[in-house]
Amino acid sequence: MDVPIEISIDGIEDRGGTINDLVRSKSEKLEQVCDHITSLRVAVEMEDKNQRGGNPYRVRLNLNVKPGNEFAIEREGVAPPVVNEILPTIREAFDAARRKLQKITEKQRGEVKSHPMQEANAVIAKLFPGEDYGFLRTLDERDVYFHKNAVVGRSFDDLRKGAGVVAAIEQGDKGLQATSVQVVDMPSM
């Protein structure tokens, strides 16, 4: 990290440095995910005693990542005033920060996953609602027949011309036909 970690422990006695050690260990693991963290502030705070037998506490992480990404992770809980009860919440907060850093890093590297099953391979070209069928136009300009029974995940009556779909296409007796049609991009009205 370019800037040292700031740790604030308030209202909790950290005997033996258990909280401090865990925070430092988890911080090092964050650096393995993202090597351009510019600051990390960690606050572990316990409020005044609650008469119902537990103390509300909060774990908050504030991170800055080059270039210009800033985010906060917060987890809360109620526990007896024992350090070991707070440790799982600290781990959970750091796990959430790790997932967020992975997303930021993937985006910065251009490694955002594409989901082929959600990419349209055809567009609804014609609909005949009264007759319960329509035609798709594939990306390579082929016309494909489909029946309303092939529509997956929504009603045939909700379909609109121009909607992007993922279609399973096969050769039928009278030409190409779609055995399933799932809308992945519906045009706005």
VMD Tcl script that draws the C-alpha trace (Angstrom):
set ca {
  {0.00 0.00 0.00}
  {1.19 3.50 -0.77}
  {-0.19 4.82 2.54}
  {0.07 2.91 5.82}
  {-3.06 1.30 7.21}
  {-4.95 3.27 9.87}
  {-6.57 1.14 12.58}
  {-8.97 2.52 15.15}
  {-10.28 0.29 17.95}
  {-12.77 2.08 20.18}
  {-14.62 0.69 23.19}
  {-12.99 -2.75 22.95}
  {-9.98 -3.93 24.91}
  {-7.68 -5.64 22.40}
  {-5.63 -7.76 24.78}
  {-2.75 -9.44 23.04}
  {-3.42 -7.44 19.86}
  {-5.78 -10.07 18.40}
  {-7.91 -7.55 16.51}
  {-4.89 -5.56 15.36}
  {-3.14 -8.73 14.12}
  {-6.21 -9.92 12.23}
  {-6.72 -6.53 10.56}
  {-3.07 -6.39 9.45}
  {-3.18 -9.98 8.15}
  {-6.37 -9.37 6.19}
  {-4.96 -6.09 4.83}
  {-1.96 -7.93 3.40}
  {-4.34 -10.31 1.63}
  {-6.18 -7.35 0.10}
  {-2.86 -6.17 -1.36}
  {-2.50 -9.54 -3.11}
  {-5.81 -8.88 -4.90}
  {-5.12 -5.23 -5.72}
  {-1.64 -3.69 -5.55}
  {-2.78 -0.10 -6.01}
  {-4.65 0.55 -2.76}
  {-3.66 4.07 -1.69}
  {-5.29 4.08 1.74}
  {-7.10 1.79 4.11}
  {-8.81 2.93 7.28}
  {-10.30 0.30 9.59}
  {-12.55 1.17 12.53}
  {-13.77 -1.39 15.04}
  {-16.12 0.31 17.46}
  {-18.24 -0.88 20.38}
  {-21.06 1.32 21.65}
  {-22.06 1.65 25.28}
  {-23.49 -1.38 27.06}
  {-26.92 -2.54 26.04}
  {-29.16 -3.69 28.89}
  {-30.39 -6.68 26.87}
  {-27.09 -8.51 27.30}
  {-25.14 -7.51 24.21}
  {-23.14 -4.59 22.95}
  {-23.72 -3.20 19.46}
  {-20.50 -2.93 17.48}
  {-19.47 -1.90 13.99}
  {-16.60 -2.78 11.68}
  {-15.98 -0.24 8.92}
  {-13.39 -0.30 6.14}
  {-12.70 2.77 3.99}
  {-10.53 2.10 0.94}
  {-9.07 4.30 -1.78}
  {-7.81 2.63 -4.93}
  {-5.97 4.25 -7.86}
  {-7.28 5.87 -9.99}
  {-9.99 7.58 -8.00}
  {-12.03 4.65 -6.66}
  {-13.22 5.00 -3.09}
  {-15.59 2.72 -1.23}
  {-16.62 1.70 2.26}
  {-17.65 -1.64 3.72}
  {-19.58 -1.78 6.98}
  {-20.72 -4.69 9.10}
  {-22.59 -4.49 12.41}
  {-23.44 -6.93 15.14}
  {-24.30 -7.40 18.78}
  {-22.01 -9.43 20.99}
  {-20.88 -9.81 24.56}
  {-17.76 -7.75 25.26}
  {-15.44 -10.55 24.12}
  {-12.94 -9.96 21.32}
  {-13.42 -13.43 19.78}
  {-17.10 -12.66 19.06}
  {-16.08 -9.69 16.88}
  {-13.44 -11.49 14.79}
  {-15.90 -13.22 12.38}
  {-17.46 -9.84 11.56}
  {-14.03 -8.40 10.80}
  {-13.34 -11.35 8.48}
  {-16.71 -10.86 6.78}
  {-15.99 -7.16 6.18}
  {-12.59 -7.93 4.68}
  {-14.09 -10.68 2.50}
  {-16.61 -8.15 1.13}
  {-13.77 -5.67 0.48}
  {-11.79 -8.39 -1.34}
  {-14.75 -9.15 -3.62}
  {-15.21 -5.43 -4.37}
  {-11.48 -5.02 -5.11}
  {-11.57 -8.02 -7.45}
  {-14.39 -6.40 -9.43}
  {-12.57 -3.07 -9.60}
  {-9.33 -4.75 -10.70}
  {-11.10 -6.86 -13.37}
  {-12.83 -3.77 -14.71}
  {-9.58 -1.76 -14.81}
  {-7.84 -4.58 -16.68}
  {-10.75 -5.03 -19.06}
  {-11.32 -8.55 -17.77}
  {-15.03 -8.24 -17.06}
  {-16.61 -11.58 -17.84}
  {-18.95 -11.89 -20.74}
  {-21.83 -14.30 -20.44}
  {-22.32 -16.02 -23.80}
  {-25.70 -17.38 -22.72}
  {-26.88 -13.78 -22.27}
  {-25.64 -12.51 -25.64}
  {-28.28 -12.28 -28.32}
  {-27.82 -14.49 -31.36}
  {-31.01 -13.29 -33.06}
  {-33.60 -10.49 -33.08}
  {-37.36 -10.78 -33.30}
  {-38.12 -9.70 -36.87}
  {-41.84 -10.45 -37.28}
  {-44.67 -11.38 -34.91}
  {-48.07 -12.82 -35.73}
  {-49.83 -12.70 -32.34}
  {-53.21 -13.96 -33.57}
  {-51.53 -17.01 -35.11}
  {-49.06 -17.68 -32.22}
  {-45.82 -17.60 -34.20}
  {-43.12 -15.27 -35.41}
  {-39.77 -15.05 -37.16}
  {-36.31 -14.29 -35.87}
  {-33.47 -12.78 -37.85}
  {-30.09 -14.27 -36.90}
  {-26.89 -12.25 -36.82}
  {-25.91 -13.83 -40.12}
  {-29.21 -12.64 -41.70}
  {-31.14 -15.96 -41.73}
  {-34.87 -16.07 -41.01}
  {-35.93 -18.56 -38.33}
  {-39.51 -19.61 -37.54}
  {-40.62 -19.91 -33.90}
  {-43.89 -20.90 -32.23}
  {-45.18 -19.34 -29.01}
  {-44.46 -22.63 -27.20}
  {-40.72 -22.07 -27.80}
  {-40.71 -18.82 -25.78}
  {-38.97 -19.27 -22.42}
  {-39.30 -17.02 -19.37}
  {-42.10 -14.74 -20.58}
  {-45.39 -14.67 -22.42}
  {-45.51 -14.67 -26.22}
  {-47.87 -11.68 -25.99}
  {-45.15 -9.62 -24.21}
  {-42.68 -9.97 -27.08}
  {-41.81 -6.98 -29.27}
  {-40.21 -6.64 -32.65}
  {-36.50 -5.79 -32.26}
  {-36.00 -7.70 -29.00}
  {-32.64 -9.49 -28.75}
  {-32.96 -13.20 -28.02}
  {-30.91 -16.30 -27.41}
  {-32.41 -18.99 -29.60}
  {-31.70 -22.69 -29.97}
  {-32.03 -23.22 -33.72}
  {-32.30 -26.44 -35.69}
  {-33.29 -27.55 -39.16}
  {-36.98 -28.48 -39.36}
  {-39.06 -30.01 -42.16}
  {-39.82 -26.60 -43.68}
  {-36.58 -24.75 -42.80}
  {-34.87 -23.33 -39.75}
  {-36.89 -23.24 -36.54}
  {-36.18 -22.19 -32.97}
  {-36.82 -24.79 -30.29}
  {-36.34 -22.21 -27.53}
  {-36.38 -18.41 -27.54}
  {-35.28 -16.43 -24.50}
  {-35.36 -12.63 -24.49}
  {-32.14 -11.00 -23.28}
  {-32.66 -7.43 -24.51}
  {-36.13 -5.94 -24.84}
  {-36.33 -2.58 -26.65}
  {-38.06 0.24 -24.80}
  {-41.41 1.38 -26.15}
}
mol new
graphics top color blue
foreach p $ca { graphics top sphere $p radius 0.5 }
foreach p [lrange $ca 0 end-1] q [lrange $ca 1 end] { graphics top cylinder $p $q radius 0.2 }
display resetview
